[in-house]
Amino acid sequence: MATKLAPRKPPGEPKSSSIVATLVAFVLVTILAAAGGVLLGPQIADAGRVTVQEGVPAPAGRAPRQHQLNSATLVPLSPIVVSLAGTKKIWMRLEASIVLEGRPSDAPLLAAKVGEDILAFLKTVTLAQIEGASGFMFLRDDLNDRVRLRSDDKIRELVIRTFAIE
């Protein structure tokens, strides 16, 4: 009794049933991901919106500040080009703007004084202090603190538009 065996496929070819199962699984996972995005997307977007809350206590050691959202003035500073401390070969260019509370009449004078102060501060900064993302964040925080002190809290924030080192 001779039994007939089904012809065998070469060892390198995949079975057609495994390809179909893979395609079905891929389609199901894609549909689940799309449904999750449709359902969770609006909730995540709502959670990311910033709301202004009145009466929120200020962090310890800082006085609370009142922010009026509609009464701010953006004043661009002149570009600042300076050689960093420790070497005369490395130059930094900084373009920034200041956000002032309200609409003060002395905004150009304040912008000029702040620009001078930033220039003097940047001459003391070394390249090692501002390397990497954390170094840039520390520099930005230092400049914001310095600007607020210089302006007696008339300036809300320093916005860095361009920062280049060569």
C-alpha positions as CSV (number, residue, x, y, z in Angstrom):
1,M,0.0,0.0,0.0
2,A,1.5,3.1,-1.1
3,T,0.2,6.3,0.3
4,K,0.5,9.5,-1.6
5,L,2.2,12.3,0.2
6,A,1.4,15.9,-0.6
7,P,4.1,17.7,-2.5
8,R,6.3,19.7,-0.1
9,K,7.2,23.3,-0.6
10,P,10.8,24.3,-0.5
11,P,12.0,25.2,3.0
12,G,12.5,28.9,2.2
13,E,8.9,29.7,1.3
14,P,6.4,30.6,4.1
15,K,3.1,29.0,4.4
16,S,0.2,31.0,2.9
17,S,-1.8,30.6,6.1
18,S,0.8,32.4,8.2
19,I,0.8,35.4,5.7
20,V,-2.9,35.7,6.0
21,A,-2.8,35.5,9.8
22,T,-0.1,38.2,9.9
23,L,-2.2,40.5,7.7
24,V,-5.3,40.0,9.7
25,A,-3.4,40.7,12.9
26,F,-1.9,43.9,11.4
27,V,-5.3,45.2,10.2
28,L,-6.8,44.5,13.7
29,V,-4.0,46.3,15.5
30,T,-4.3,49.3,13.1
31,I,-8.1,49.5,13.7
32,L,-7.6,49.4,17.5
33,A,-4.9,52.1,17.3
34,A,-7.1,54.4,15.2
35,A,-10.1,53.9,17.5
36,G,-7.9,54.7,20.6
37,G,-6.6,57.8,18.9
38,V,-10.1,59.0,18.1
39,L,-11.4,58.3,21.6
40,L,-8.4,59.5,23.6
41,G,-7.1,62.3,21.4
42,P,-9.6,65.0,22.5
43,Q,-9.1,64.1,26.2
44,I,-5.4,64.5,25.9
45,A,-5.7,67.8,24.0
46,D,-8.0,69.2,26.7
47,A,-5.6,68.2,29.4
48,G,-2.8,70.0,27.6
49,R,-4.6,73.4,27.5
50,V,-3.3,76.0,30.0
51,T,-5.9,77.7,32.1
52,V,-5.3,80.8,34.2
53,Q,-6.3,80.3,37.8
54,E,-6.7,83.2,40.2
55,G,-5.8,82.7,43.8
56,V,-3.2,80.1,43.2
57,P,-0.5,80.4,45.9
58,A,2.9,81.5,44.7
59,P,5.9,79.1,45.2
60,A,7.7,79.4,48.5
61,G,10.0,82.4,48.6
62,R,8.4,84.4,45.8
63,A,5.7,87.0,45.9
64,P,2.6,86.4,43.9
65,R,2.5,88.4,40.6
66,Q,-0.7,89.5,38.9
67,H,-0.7,88.8,35.1
68,Q,-3.0,90.7,32.9
69,L,-3.3,88.6,29.7
70,N,-4.3,91.5,27.5
71,S,-1.9,94.1,28.6
72,A,1.6,93.0,27.6
73,T,4.1,94.6,25.3
74,L,6.7,92.7,23.3
75,V,9.9,94.8,22.8
76,P,12.7,93.3,20.7
77,L,16.2,93.9,21.9
78,S,19.1,94.7,19.6
79,P,21.1,91.6,18.7
80,I,23.9,90.8,21.2
81,V,27.2,89.5,19.9
82,V,29.9,88.6,22.5
83,S,32.9,86.5,22.9
84,L,32.5,83.9,25.7
85,A,34.8,83.9,28.8
86,G,37.9,81.9,28.7
87,T,38.6,82.2,25.0
88,K,38.4,84.9,22.3
89,K,37.7,82.3,19.5
90,I,34.2,81.4,20.5
91,W,31.5,84.0,19.8
92,M,27.8,83.9,20.8
93,R,24.9,85.8,19.1
94,L,21.7,86.2,21.0
95,E,18.5,87.8,19.7
96,A,15.8,88.2,22.3
97,S,12.7,90.2,23.2
98,I,11.3,91.3,26.5
99,V,7.6,91.0,27.6
100,L,6.6,94.1,29.6
101,E,3.7,94.4,31.9
102,G,1.3,96.9,30.4
103,R,2.4,99.6,28.0
104,P,5.2,101.6,29.8
105,S,6.4,104.8,28.1
106,D,10.0,104.0,29.0
107,A,10.1,100.7,27.1
108,P,13.0,101.7,24.7
109,L,15.1,102.9,27.6
110,L,14.4,99.8,29.6
111,A,15.2,97.6,26.6
112,A,18.6,99.3,26.2
113,K,19.5,98.9,29.8
114,V,18.5,95.2,29.8
115,G,20.5,94.7,26.6
116,E,23.6,96.2,28.3
117,D,23.1,94.0,31.4
118,I,22.7,90.9,29.3
119,L,25.9,91.7,27.4
120,A,27.9,92.2,30.6
121,F,26.5,88.9,32.0
122,L,27.3,86.9,28.8
123,K,30.9,88.0,28.9
124,T,31.3,86.0,32.1
125,V,29.7,82.8,30.8
126,T,32.0,80.0,29.6
127,L,31.1,77.4,26.9
128,A,31.0,74.6,29.5
129,Q,28.3,76.4,31.4
130,I,25.9,76.5,28.5
131,E,26.6,73.2,26.8
132,G,23.6,70.9,26.2
133,A,19.9,71.4,26.8
134,S,20.2,71.8,30.6
135,G,23.0,74.4,30.2
136,F,20.7,76.4,27.8
137,M,17.8,76.1,30.3
138,F,20.1,77.4,33.2
139,L,21.2,80.3,31.0
140,R,17.7,81.2,30.1
141,D,16.6,81.1,33.8
142,D,19.6,83.2,34.8
143,L,18.9,85.8,32.2
144,N,15.2,85.9,33.2
145,D,16.1,86.4,36.9
146,R,18.6,89.1,35.9
147,V,16.1,90.9,33.7
148,R,13.4,90.9,36.3
149,L,15.8,92.3,39.0
150,R,17.1,95.0,36.6
151,S,13.5,96.1,35.7
152,D,12.0,96.0,39.2
153,D,9.5,93.3,38.0
154,K,8.3,95.5,35.0
155,I,9.5,92.7,32.7
156,R,7.5,89.6,32.7
157,E,9.8,87.4,30.7
158,L,12.8,87.3,28.4
159,V,12.0,85.5,25.1
160,I,15.1,84.1,23.3
161,R,14.4,84.1,19.6
162,T,17.9,83.2,18.2
163,F,20.9,81.6,20.0
164,A,24.0,80.8,18.0
165,I,27.6,79.9,19.0
166,E,30.4,79.7,16.5
